[in-house]
Amino acid sequence: MIEGLVAGNIWGEPEKRMGKNSSIFVVAKVRAQGTQPELVITNVIAFDTVVCKDLLALRDGDAVSLCGSLSPKVWIDKQGVSRAALDMIASRVMVLEASAQ
């Protein structure tokens, strides 16, 4: 895997899930701008309780930057076109706090 940083927007709502042995984790999707006009979807999973809490506080469209282990993927869309994607195990969530007006 590659350690990396992905910046983009939350796509849909992050979801809390329970794994085997009652372990809690969160999954989310982030849309990041790739080469114009291509968007890269990052499938995010988090296990750390702080990272899970931070992800669950985000909503669809929120800007976010994530650090973690990346695995590049390729998928084929309905038209048969190859598309890039990333799988990430998030280790840190960074959000831009809105300034008080």
Gaussian input, Z-matrix of N, CA and C with variables (Angstrom, degrees):
# hf/3-21g

backbone

0 1
 N
 C     1     B1
 C     2     B2     1     A1
 N     3     B3     2     A2     1     D1
 C     4     B4     3     A3     2     D2
 C     5     B5     4     A4     3     D3
 N     6     B6     5     A5     4     D4
 C     7     B7     6     A6     5     D5
 C     8     B8     7     A7     6     D6
 N     9     B9     8     A8     7     D7
 C    10    B10     9     A9     8     D8
 C    11    B11    10    A10     9     D9
 N    12    B12    11    A11    10    D10
 C    13    B13    12    A12    11    D11
 C    14    B14    13    A13    12    D12
 N    15    B15    14    A14    13    D13
 C    16    B16    15    A15    14    D14
 C    17    B17    16    A16    15    D15
 N    18    B18    17    A17    16    D16
 C    19    B19    18    A18    17    D17
 C    20    B20    19    A19    18    D18
 N    21    B21    20    A20    19    D19
 C    22    B22    21    A21    20    D20
 C    23    B23    22    A22    21    D21
 N    24    B24    23    A23    22    D22
 C    25    B25    24    A24    23    D23
 C    26    B26    25    A25    24    D24
 N    27    B27    26    A26    25    D25
 C    28    B28    27    A27    26    D26
 C    29    B29    28    A28    27    D27
 N    30    B30    29    A29    28    D28
 C    31    B31    30    A30    29    D29
 C    32    B32    31    A31    30    D30
 N    33    B33    32    A32    31    D31
 C    34    B34    33    A33    32    D32
 C    35    B35    34    A34    33    D33
 N    36    B36    35    A35    34    D34
 C    37    B37    36    A36    35    D35
 C    38    B38    37    A37    36    D36
 N    39    B39    38    A38    37    D37
 C    40    B40    39    A39    38    D38
 C    41    B41    40    A40    39    D39
 N    42    B42    41    A41    40    D40
 C    43    B43    42    A42    41    D41
 C    44    B44    43    A43    42    D42
 N    45    B45    44    A44    43    D43
 C    46    B46    45    A45    44    D44
 C    47    B47    46    A46    45    D45
 N    48    B48    47    A47    46    D46
 C    49    B49    48    A48    47    D47
 C    50    B50    49    A49    48    D48
 N    51    B51    50    A50    49    D49
 C    52    B52    51    A51    50    D50
 C    53    B53    52    A52    51    D51
 N    54    B54    53    A53    52    D52
 C    55    B55    54    A54    53    D53
 C    56    B56    55    A55    54    D54
 N    57    B57    56    A56    55    D55
 C    58    B58    57    A57    56    D56
 C    59    B59    58    A58    57    D57
 N    60    B60    59    A59    58    D58
 C    61    B61    60    A60    59    D59
 C    62    B62    61    A61    60    D60
 N    63    B63    62    A62    61    D61
 C    64    B64    63    A63    62    D62
 C    65    B65    64    A64    63    D63
 N    66    B66    65    A65    64    D64
 C    67    B67    66    A66    65    D65
 C    68    B68    67    A67    66    D66
 N    69    B69    68    A68    67    D67
 C    70    B70    69    A69    68    D68
 C    71    B71    70    A70    69    D69
 N    72    B72    71    A71    70    D70
 C    73    B73    72    A72    71    D71
 C    74    B74    73    A73    72    D72
 N    75    B75    74    A74    73    D73
 C    76    B76    75    A75    74    D74
 C    77    B77    76    A76    75    D75
 N    78    B78    77    A77    76    D76
 C    79    B79    78    A78    77    D77
 C    80    B80    79    A79    78    D78
 N    81    B81    80    A80    79    D79
 C    82    B82    81    A81    80    D80
 C    83    B83    82    A82    81    D81
 N    84    B84    83    A83    82    D82
 C    85    B85    84    A84    83    D83
 C    86    B86    85    A85    84    D84
 N    87    B87    86    A86    85    D85
 C    88    B88    87    A87    86    D86
 C    89    B89    88    A88    87    D87
 N    90    B90    89    A89    88    D88
 C    91    B91    90    A90    89    D89
 C    92    B92    91    A91    90    D90
 N    93    B93    92    A92    91    D91
 C    94    B94    93    A93    92    D92
 C    95    B95    94    A94    93    D93
 N    96    B96    95    A95    94    D94
 C    97    B97    96    A96    95    D95
 C    98    B98    97    A97    96    D96
 N    99    B99    98    A98    97    D97
 C   100   B100    99    A99    98    D98
 C   101   B101   100   A100    99    D99
 N   102   B102   101   A101   100   D100
 C   103   B103   102   A102   101   D101
 C   104   B104   103   A103   102   D102
 N   105   B105   104   A104   103   D103
 C   106   B106   105   A105   104   D104
 C   107   B107   106   A106   105   D105
 N   108   B108   107   A107   106   D106
 C   109   B109   108   A108   107   D107
 C   110   B110   109   A109   108   D108
 N   111   B111   110   A110   109   D109
 C   112   B112   111   A111   110   D110
 C   113   B113   112   A112   111   D111
 N   114   B114   113   A113   112   D112
 C   115   B115   114   A114   113   D113
 C   116   B116   115   A115   114   D114
 N   117   B117   116   A116   115   D115
 C   118   B118   117   A117   116   D116
 C   119   B119   118   A118   117   D117
 N   120   B120   119   A119   118   D118
 C   121   B121   120   A120   119   D119
 C   122   B122   121   A121   120   D120
 N   123   B123   122   A122   121   D121
 C   124   B124   123   A123   122   D122
 C   125   B125   124   A124   123   D123
 N   126   B126   125   A125   124   D124
 C   127   B127   126   A126   125   D125
 C   128   B128   127   A127   126   D126
 N   129   B129   128   A128   127   D127
 C   130   B130   129   A129   128   D128
 C   131   B131   130   A130   129   D129
 N   132   B132   131   A131   130   D130
 C   133   B133   132   A132   131   D131
 C   134   B134   133   A133   132   D132
 N   135   B135   134   A134   133   D133
 C   136   B136   135   A135   134   D134
 C   137   B137   136   A136   135   D135
 N   138   B138   137   A137   136   D136
 C   139   B139   138   A138   137   D137
 C   140   B140   139   A139   138   D138
 N   141   B141   140   A140   139   D139
 C   142   B142   141   A141   140   D140
 C   143   B143   142   A142   141   D141
 N   144   B144   143   A143   142   D142
 C   145   B145   144   A144   143   D143
 C   146   B146   145   A145   144   D144
 N   147   B147   146   A146   145   D145
 C   148   B148   147   A147   146   D146
 C   149   B149   148   A148   147   D147
 N   150   B150   149   A149   148   D148
 C   151   B151   150   A150   149   D149
 C   152   B152   151   A151   150   D150
 N   153   B153   152   A152   151   D151
 C   154   B154   153   A153   152   D152
 C   155   B155   154   A154   153   D153
 N   156   B156   155   A155   154   D154
 C   157   B157   156   A156   155   D155
 C   158   B158   157   A157   156   D156
 N   159   B159   158   A158   157   D157
 C   160   B160   159   A159   158   D158
 C   161   B161   160   A160   159   D159
 N   162   B162   161   A161   160   D160
 C   163   B163   162   A162   161   D161
 C   164   B164   163   A163   162   D162
 N   165   B165   164   A164   163   D163
 C   166   B166   165   A165   164   D164
 C   167   B167   166   A166   165   D165
 N   168   B168   167   A167   166   D166
 C   169   B169   168   A168   167   D167
 C   170   B170   169   A169   168   D168
 N   171   B171   170   A170   169   D169
 C   172   B172   171   A171   170   D170
 C   173   B173   172   A172   171   D171
 N   174   B174   173   A173   172   D172
 C   175   B175   174   A174   173   D173
 C   176   B176   175   A175   174   D174
 N   177   B177   176   A176   175   D175
 C   178   B178   177   A177   176   D176
 C   179   B179   178   A178   177   D177
 N   180   B180   179   A179   178   D178
 C   181   B181   180   A180   179   D179
 C   182   B182   181   A181   180   D180
 N   183   B183   182   A182   181   D181
 C   184   B184   183   A183   182   D182
 C   185   B185   184   A184   183   D183
 N   186   B186   185   A185   184   D184
 C   187   B187   186   A186   185   D185
 C   188   B188   187   A187   186   D186
 N   189   B189   188   A188   187   D187
 C   190   B190   189   A189   188   D188
 C   191   B191   190   A190   189   D189
 N   192   B192   191   A191   190   D190
 C   193   B193   192   A192   191   D191
 C   194   B194   193   A193   192   D192
 N   195   B195   194   A194   193   D193
 C   196   B196   195   A195   194   D194
 C   197   B197   196   A196   195   D195
 N   198   B198   197   A197   196   D196
 C   199   B199   198   A198   197   D197
 C   200   B200   199   A199   198   D198
 N   201   B201   200   A200   199   D199
 C   202   B202   201   A201   200   D200
 C   203   B203   202   A202   201   D201
 N   204   B204   203   A203   202   D202
 C   205   B205   204   A204   203   D203
 C   206   B206   205   A205   204   D204
 N   207   B207   206   A206   205   D205
 C   208   B208   207   A207   206   D206
 C   209   B209   208   A208   207   D207
 N   210   B210   209   A209   208   D208
 C   211   B211   210   A210   209   D209
 C   212   B212   211   A211   210   D210
 N   213   B213   212   A212   211   D211
 C   214   B214   213   A213   212   D212
 C   215   B215   214   A214   213   D213
 N   216   B216   215   A215   214   D214
 C   217   B217   216   A216   215   D215
 C   218   B218   217   A217   216   D216
 N   219   B219   218   A218   217   D217
 C   220   B220   219   A219   218   D218
 C   221   B221   220   A220   219   D219
 N   222   B222   221   A221   220   D220
 C   223   B223   222   A222   221   D221
 C   224   B224   223   A223   222   D222
 N   225   B225   224   A224   223   D223
 C   226   B226   225   A225   224   D224
 C   227   B227   226   A226   225   D225
 N   228   B228   227   A227   226   D226
 C   229   B229   228   A228   227   D227
 C   230   B230   229   A229   228   D228
 N   231   B231   230   A230   229   D229
 C   232   B232   231   A231   230   D230
 C   233   B233   232   A232   231   D231
 N   234   B234   233   A233   232   D232
 C   235   B235   234   A234   233   D233
 C   236   B236   235   A235   234   D234
 N   237   B237   236   A236   235   D235
 C   238   B238   237   A237   236   D236
 C   239   B239   238   A238   237   D237
 N   240   B240   239   A239   238   D238
 C   241   B241   240   A240   239   D239
 C   242   B242   241   A241   240   D240
 N   243   B243   242   A242   241   D241
 C   244   B244   243   A243   242   D242
 C   245   B245   244   A244   243   D243
 N   246   B246   245   A245   244   D244
 C   247   B247   246   A246   245   D245
 C   248   B248   247   A247   246   D246
 N   249   B249   248   A248   247   D247
 C   250   B250   249   A249   248   D248
 C   251   B251   250   A250   249   D249
 N   252   B252   251   A251   250   D250
 C   253   B253   252   A252   251   D251
 C   254   B254   253   A253   252   D252
 N   255   B255   254   A254   253   D253
 C   256   B256   255   A255   254   D254
 C   257   B257   256   A256   255   D255
 N   258   B258   257   A257   256   D256
 C   259   B259   258   A258   257   D257
 C   260   B260   259   A259   258   D258
 N   261   B261   260   A260   259   D259
 C   262   B262   261   A261   260   D260
 C   263   B263   262   A262   261   D261
 N   264   B264   263   A263   262   D262
 C   265   B265   264   A264   263   D263
 C   266   B266   265   A265   264   D264
 N   267   B267   266   A266   265   D265
 C   268   B268   267   A267   266   D266
 C   269   B269   268   A268   267   D267
 N   270   B270   269   A269   268   D268
 C   271   B271   270   A270   269   D269
 C   272   B272   271   A271   270   D270
 N   273   B273   272   A272   271   D271
 C   274   B274   273   A273   272   D272
 C   275   B275   274   A274   273   D273
 N   276   B276   275   A275   274   D274
 C   277   B277   276   A276   275   D275
 C   278   B278   277   A277   276   D276
 N   279   B279   278   A278   277   D277
 C   280   B280   279   A279   278   D278
 C   281   B281   280   A280   279   D279
 N   282   B282   281   A281   280   D280
 C   283   B283   282   A282   281   D281
 C   284   B284   283   A283   282   D282
 N   285   B285   284   A284   283   D283
 C   286   B286   285   A285   284   D284
 C   287   B287   286   A286   285   D285
 N   288   B288   287   A287   286   D286
 C   289   B289   288   A288   287   D287
 C   290   B290   289   A289   288   D288
 N   291   B291   290   A290   289   D289
 C   292   B292   291   A291   290   D290
 C   293   B293   292   A292   291   D291
 N   294   B294   293   A293   292   D292
 C   295   B295   294   A294   293   D293
 C   296   B296   295   A295   294   D294
 N   297   B297   296   A296   295   D295
 C   298   B298   297   A297   296   D296
 C   299   B299   298   A298   297   D297
 N   300   B300   299   A299   298   D298
 C   301   B301   300   A300   299   D299
 C   302   B302   301   A301   300   D300

   B1=1.4478
   B2=1.5179
   B3=1.3080
   B4=1.4548
   B5=1.5323
   B6=1.3344
   B7=1.4630
   B8=1.5195
   B9=1.3228
   B10=1.4489
   B11=1.5128
   B12=1.3226
   B13=1.4540
   B14=1.5181
   B15=1.3244
   B16=1.4592
   B17=1.5173
   B18=1.3229
   B19=1.4617
   B20=1.5153
   B21=1.3143
   B22=1.4589
   B23=1.5140
   B24=1.3374
   B25=1.4588
   B26=1.5245
   B27=1.3321
   B28=1.4621
   B29=1.5278
   B30=1.3253
   B31=1.4707
   B32=1.5177
   B33=1.3171
   B34=1.4587
   B35=1.5150
   B36=1.3145
   B37=1.4564
   B38=1.5295
   B39=1.3333
   B40=1.4614
   B41=1.5315
   B42=1.3406
   B43=1.4634
   B44=1.5199
   B45=1.3262
   B46=1.4609
   B47=1.5292
   B48=1.3184
   B49=1.4644
   B50=1.5191
   B51=1.3243
   B52=1.4600
   B53=1.5246
   B54=1.3274
   B55=1.4466
   B56=1.5114
   B57=1.2944
   B58=1.4631
   B59=1.5179
   B60=1.2945
   B61=1.4765
   B62=1.5263
   B63=1.3271
   B64=1.4727
   B65=1.5189
   B66=1.3192
   B67=1.4671
   B68=1.5264
   B69=1.3190
   B70=1.4637
   B71=1.5239
   B72=1.3421
   B73=1.4560
   B74=1.5176
   B75=1.3327
   B76=1.4638
   B77=1.5231
   B78=1.3425
   B79=1.4557
   B80=1.5283
   B81=1.3184
   B82=1.4596
   B83=1.5251
   B84=1.3251
   B85=1.4653
   B86=1.5201
   B87=1.3381
   B88=1.4617
   B89=1.5247
   B90=1.3297
   B91=1.4656
   B92=1.5104
   B93=1.3190
   B94=1.4605
   B95=1.5232
   B96=1.3139
   B97=1.4584
   B98=1.5149
   B99=1.3264
   B100=1.4579
   B101=1.5158
   B102=1.3224
   B103=1.4646
   B104=1.5186
   B105=1.3100
   B106=1.4667
   B107=1.5126
   B108=1.3104
   B109=1.4676
   B110=1.5299
   B111=1.3056
   B112=1.4654
   B113=1.5277
   B114=1.3298
   B115=1.4616
   B116=1.5165
   B117=1.3213
   B118=1.4591
   B119=1.5217
   B120=1.3161
   B121=1.4614
   B122=1.5244
   B123=1.3242
   B124=1.4595
   B125=1.5219
   B126=1.3270
   B127=1.4592
   B128=1.5193
   B129=1.3253
   B130=1.4611
   B131=1.5231
   B132=1.3309
   B133=1.4595
   B134=1.5189
   B135=1.3326
   B136=1.4611
   B137=1.5237
   B138=1.3405
   B139=1.4556
   B140=1.5260
   B141=1.3389
   B142=1.4596
   B143=1.5318
   B144=1.3316
   B145=1.4661
   B146=1.5295
   B147=1.3235
   B148=1.4694
   B149=1.5253
   B150=1.3196
   B151=1.4711
   B152=1.5199
   B153=1.3309
   B154=1.4656
   B155=1.5267
   B156=1.3263
   B157=1.4754
   B158=1.5292
   B159=1.3409
   B160=1.4722
   B161=1.5262
   B162=1.3293
   B163=1.4662
   B164=1.5289
   B165=1.3269
   B166=1.4589
   B167=1.5256
   B168=1.3212
   B169=1.4698
   B170=1.5277
   B171=1.3278
   B172=1.4657
   B173=1.5257
   B174=1.3246
   B175=1.4640
   B176=1.5225
   B177=1.3193
   B178=1.4523
   B179=1.5266
   B180=1.3276
   B181=1.4564
   B182=1.5155
   B183=1.3300
   B184=1.4646
   B185=1.5272
   B186=1.3355
   B187=1.4615
   B188=1.5202
   B189=1.3341
   B190=1.4630
   B191=1.5210
   B192=1.3228
   B193=1.4626
   B194=1.5214
   B195=1.3214
   B196=1.4569
   B197=1.5141
   B198=1.3170
   B199=1.4659
   B200=1.5176
   B201=1.3308
   B202=1.4541
   B203=1.5080
   B204=1.3170
   B205=1.4665
   B206=1.5236
   B207=1.3330
   B208=1.4643
   B209=1.5239
   B210=1.3215
   B211=1.4639
   B212=1.5258
   B213=1.3334
   B214=1.4656
   B215=1.5272
   B216=1.3289
   B217=1.4612
   B218=1.5242
   B219=1.3093
   B220=1.4654
   B221=1.5210
   B222=1.3321
   B223=1.4536
   B224=1.5260
   B225=1.2963
   B226=1.4655
   B227=1.5255
   B228=1.3556
   B229=1.4628
   B230=1.5304
   B231=1.3293
   B232=1.4684
   B233=1.5232
   B234=1.3277
   B235=1.4585
   B236=1.5243
   B237=1.3265
   B238=1.4570
   B239=1.5171
   B240=1.3352
   B241=1.4582
   B242=1.5308
   B243=1.3275
   B244=1.4679
   B245=1.5236
   B246=1.3281
   B247=1.4616
   B248=1.5210
   B249=1.3260
   B250=1.4672
   B251=1.5181
   B252=1.3229
   B253=1.4641
   B254=1.5213
   B255=1.3132
   B256=1.4641
   B257=1.5201
   B258=1.3213
   B259=1.4609
   B260=1.5227
   B261=1.3325
   B262=1.4641
   B263=1.5194
   B264=1.3223
   B265=1.4573
   B266=1.5241
   B267=1.3190
   B268=1.4699
   B269=1.5205
   B270=1.3309
   B271=1.4593
   B272=1.5270
   B273=1.3268
   B274=1.4683
   B275=1.5232
   B276=1.3374
   B277=1.4658
   B278=1.5135
   B279=1.3290
   B280=1.4542
   B281=1.5208
   B282=1.3262
   B283=1.4641
   B284=1.5117
   B285=1.3071
   B286=1.4612
   B287=1.5192
   B288=1.2995
   B289=1.4661
   B290=1.5284
   B291=1.3199
   B292=1.4632
   B293=1.5231
   B294=1.3187
   B295=1.4662
   B296=1.5152
   B297=1.3149
   B298=1.4654
   B299=1.5146
   B300=1.3025
   B301=1.4600
   B302=1.5026
   A1=110.27
   A2=113.94
   A3=122.37
   A4=107.52
   A5=117.79
   A6=120.16
   A7=107.36
   A8=116.19
   A9=117.99
   A10=113.52
   A11=114.52
   A12=124.48
   A13=107.56
   A14=116.69
   A15=121.98
   A16=107.35
   A17=116.18
   A18=121.55
   A19=108.27
   A20=116.71
   A21=121.14
   A22=109.94
   A23=114.89
   A24=121.23
   A25=109.72
   A26=115.66
   A27=121.01
   A28=107.95
   A29=115.64
   A30=121.51
   A31=107.49
   A32=117.28
   A33=121.37
   A34=109.21
   A35=116.29
   A36=121.08
   A37=110.37
   A38=118.66
   A39=120.15
   A40=109.59
   A41=116.15
   A42=121.27
   A43=111.68
   A44=115.17
   A45=121.76
   A46=107.48
   A47=116.01
   A48=120.89
   A49=110.20
   A50=114.62
   A51=120.45
   A52=108.47
   A53=115.45
   A54=121.11
   A55=111.64
   A56=114.56
   A57=119.98
   A58=108.48
   A59=116.88
   A60=122.68
   A61=111.73
   A62=117.34
   A63=123.33
   A64=113.77
   A65=118.21
   A66=120.97
   A67=109.37
   A68=116.06
   A69=122.48
   A70=108.83
   A71=115.85
   A72=121.18
   A73=108.58
   A74=116.56
   A75=122.41
   A76=108.56
   A77=115.65
   A78=121.37
   A79=108.64
   A80=114.78
   A81=120.93
   A82=108.60
   A83=115.35
   A84=121.43
   A85=108.06
   A86=115.13
   A87=121.37
   A88=107.95
   A89=116.06
   A90=121.62
   A91=107.98
   A92=116.35
   A93=121.72
   A94=108.46
   A95=116.41
   A96=120.94
   A97=109.85
   A98=117.02
   A99=122.27
   A100=108.54
   A101=115.85
   A102=119.05
   A103=108.58
   A104=117.02
   A105=121.43
   A106=111.06
   A107=121.54
   A108=129.10
   A109=111.82
   A110=116.86
   A111=123.20
   A112=112.88
   A113=116.21
   A114=121.95
   A115=107.81
   A116=117.15
   A117=121.93
   A118=107.56
   A119=115.68
   A120=120.96
   A121=108.64
   A122=115.80
   A123=121.42
   A124=108.23
   A125=115.90
   A126=122.52
   A127=107.15
   A128=116.44
   A129=122.05
   A130=109.99
   A131=115.69
   A132=122.04
   A133=107.11
   A134=116.02
   A135=121.10
   A136=108.95
   A137=114.79
   A138=121.60
   A139=112.56
   A140=117.10
   A141=122.40
   A142=109.45
   A143=117.51
   A144=120.67
   A145=113.09
   A146=117.50
   A147=120.43
   A148=110.35
   A149=117.17
   A150=121.16
   A151=109.93
   A152=117.34
   A153=120.97
   A154=110.54
   A155=116.51
   A156=121.59
   A157=110.47
   A158=116.77
   A159=120.91
   A160=111.51
   A161=117.53
   A162=120.67
   A163=111.04
   A164=117.13
   A165=120.64
   A166=112.80
   A167=117.88
   A168=121.72
   A169=111.94
   A170=117.62
   A171=121.94
   A172=111.11
   A173=115.74
   A174=123.04
   A175=110.14
   A176=115.91
   A177=122.29
   A178=110.34
   A179=116.64
   A180=121.88
   A181=115.34
   A182=118.06
   A183=120.40
   A184=110.87
   A185=116.02
   A186=121.34
   A187=109.03
   A188=116.03
   A189=120.42
   A190=109.47
   A191=115.65
   A192=122.69
   A193=106.58
   A194=115.93
   A195=122.01
   A196=110.29
   A197=116.72
   A198=122.88
   A199=107.69
   A200=115.86
   A201=119.03
   A202=112.59
   A203=114.45
   A204=121.79
   A205=109.60
   A206=116.23
   A207=122.68
   A208=111.57
   A209=114.70
   A210=121.54
   A211=107.38
   A212=118.26
   A213=120.14
   A214=110.69
   A215=115.72
   A216=122.76
   A217=109.29
   A218=115.51
   A219=121.86
   A220=106.97
   A221=116.86
   A222=120.84
   A223=108.76
   A224=116.71
   A225=122.69
   A226=108.26
   A227=116.53
   A228=119.39
   A229=110.66
   A230=116.95
   A231=122.05
   A232=112.96
   A233=117.43
   A234=121.86
   A235=111.58
   A236=117.70
   A237=121.70
   A238=114.26
   A239=117.18
   A240=122.20
   A241=109.36
   A242=116.41
   A243=121.14
   A244=110.06
   A245=116.22
   A246=122.26
   A247=109.63
   A248=115.26
   A249=120.73
   A250=109.79
   A251=115.86
   A252=122.63
   A253=107.83
   A254=115.67
   A255=121.51
   A256=108.93
   A257=116.79
   A258=122.80
   A259=106.19
   A260=116.45
   A261=120.50
   A262=110.97
   A263=115.28
   A264=122.11
   A265=104.77
   A266=115.96
   A267=121.05
   A268=111.80
   A269=115.37
   A270=120.97
   A271=111.90
   A272=117.23
   A273=121.48
   A274=108.97
   A275=115.64
   A276=123.07
   A277=107.52
   A278=116.13
   A279=121.20
   A280=108.48
   A281=116.78
   A282=121.03
   A283=108.54
   A284=116.27
   A285=122.18
   A286=107.65
   A287=115.98
   A288=120.64
   A289=108.94
   A290=115.52
   A291=120.41
   A292=108.55
   A293=116.15
   A294=118.94
   A295=109.75
   A296=116.63
   A297=121.97
   A298=109.03
   A299=116.30
   A300=121.22
   A301=110.28
   D1=164.25
   D2=-178.28
   D3=-116.29
   D4=134.95
   D5=171.75
   D6=-81.56
   D7=132.04
   D8=-176.90
   D9=-154.60
   D10=176.63
   D11=178.94
   D12=-124.87
   D13=129.11
   D14=176.69
   D15=-121.36
   D16=129.53
   D17=176.78
   D18=-120.00
   D19=135.22
   D20=-179.84
   D21=-178.86
   D22=-148.21
   D23=-178.65
   D24=-125.98
   D25=142.70
   D26=175.88
   D27=-62.08
   D28=135.47
   D29=179.56
   D30=-115.57
   D31=109.54
   D32=-173.28
   D33=83.06
   D34=-167.14
   D35=-179.18
   D36=-105.19
   D37=134.02
   D38=173.36
   D39=-60.01
   D40=146.17
   D41=-176.68
   D42=-123.86
   D43=133.68
   D44=174.15
   D45=-86.87
   D46=133.13
   D47=-179.35
   D48=-133.90
   D49=161.82
   D50=178.10
   D51=-117.34
   D52=129.01
   D53=179.51
   D54=-96.73
   D55=-170.94
   D56=175.09
   D57=-59.89
   D58=153.22
   D59=-179.10
   D60=63.17
   D61=21.66
   D62=177.95
   D63=61.37
   D64=24.54
   D65=176.59
   D66=-74.91
   D67=140.74
   D68=-179.03
   D69=-100.28
   D70=137.68
   D71=173.93
   D72=-147.11
   D73=166.61
   D74=-179.83
   D75=-125.95
   D76=138.85
   D77=174.25
   D78=-117.99
   D79=148.22
   D80=179.07
   D81=-155.08
   D82=166.16
   D83=174.31
   D84=-124.34
   D85=140.57
   D86=177.91
   D87=-124.85
   D88=130.62
   D89=173.17
   D90=-93.15
   D91=121.28
   D92=179.35
   D93=-119.85
   D94=144.32
   D95=179.80
   D96=-74.78
   D97=122.28
   D98=174.07
   D99=-98.65
   D100=-147.26
   D101=175.50
   D102=-66.55
   D103=139.98
   D104=-176.58
   D105=-56.83
   D106=135.53
   D107=-8.27
   D108=-94.93
   D109=21.81
   D110=-173.29
   D111=-70.10
   D112=133.32
   D113=171.60
   D114=-102.92
   D115=144.10
   D116=176.72
   D117=-111.89
   D118=124.39
   D119=177.77
   D120=-89.27
   D121=129.40
   D122=175.84
   D123=-110.74
   D124=119.18
   D125=176.04
   D126=-87.66
   D127=116.88
   D128=-172.07
   D129=-109.41
   D130=138.38
   D131=170.54
   D132=-131.93
   D133=140.55
   D134=-179.38
   D135=-134.41
   D136=139.94
   D137=179.27
   D138=-115.42
   D139=-29.37
   D140=-180.00
   D141=-64.38
   D142=134.12
   D143=-174.82
   D144=-61.96
   D145=-37.55
   D146=178.97
   D147=-68.06
   D148=-43.73
   D149=179.07
   D150=-64.44
   D151=-41.52
   D152=177.97
   D153=-59.90
   D154=-46.41
   D155=179.61
   D156=-60.34
   D157=-44.77
   D158=-179.98
   D159=-63.16
   D160=-41.51
   D161=179.31
   D162=-65.66
   D163=-42.09
   D164=-178.79
   D165=-66.28
   D166=-19.80
   D167=177.61
   D168=-78.70
   D169=-12.33
   D170=-177.42
   D171=-89.36
   D172=154.34
   D173=179.56
   D174=-124.97
   D175=166.01
   D176=179.47
   D177=-51.24
   D178=127.26
   D179=177.91
   D180=93.22
   D181=-13.67
   D182=179.75
   D183=-63.54
   D184=139.14
   D185=175.84
   D186=-75.40
   D187=139.89
   D188=-177.31
   D189=-153.88
   D190=151.43
   D191=169.40
   D192=-124.89
   D193=135.92
   D194=-177.82
   D195=-125.99
   D196=138.31
   D197=172.48
   D198=-108.25
   D199=146.53
   D200=176.25
   D201=163.47
   D202=-171.63
   D203=179.67
   D204=-82.86
   D205=128.20
   D206=-177.65
   D207=-111.56
   D208=142.28
   D209=170.93
   D210=-127.80
   D211=117.56
   D212=178.59
   D213=-71.51
   D214=144.69
   D215=-180.00
   D216=-135.94
   D217=162.51
   D218=172.40
   D219=-131.24
   D220=137.59
   D221=175.32
   D222=-132.52
   D223=158.59
   D224=-178.44
   D225=-107.64
   D226=124.68
   D227=179.62
   D228=-79.92
   D229=-178.95
   D230=-176.10
   D231=-64.04
   D232=-22.78
   D233=178.86
   D234=-89.83
   D235=1.15
   D236=178.98
   D237=83.90
   D238=14.90
   D239=-179.22
   D240=-91.68
   D241=133.53
   D242=177.01
   D243=-73.59
   D244=133.74
   D245=179.97
   D246=-126.45
   D247=146.27
   D248=177.62
   D249=-85.13
   D250=147.36
   D251=174.01
   D252=-149.60
   D253=165.13
   D254=178.00
   D255=-132.58
   D256=143.53
   D257=168.06
   D258=-107.47
   D259=134.19
   D260=-178.37
   D261=-131.07
   D262=135.75
   D263=166.12
   D264=-99.63
   D265=104.77
   D266=-172.60
   D267=-75.49
   D268=135.52
   D269=176.72
   D270=-116.20
   D271=-11.60
   D272=179.16
   D273=-157.86
   D274=141.45
   D275=176.27
   D276=-117.61
   D277=131.79
   D278=176.76
   D279=-125.59
   D280=126.61
   D281=178.52
   D282=-124.97
   D283=150.95
   D284=176.45
   D285=-86.37
   D286=115.37
   D287=179.79
   D288=-72.77
   D289=134.38
   D290=176.34
   D291=-69.87
   D292=134.61
   D293=179.85
   D294=-76.67
   D295=143.31
   D296=178.96
   D297=-70.35
   D298=132.90
   D299=-178.88
   D300=-97.67

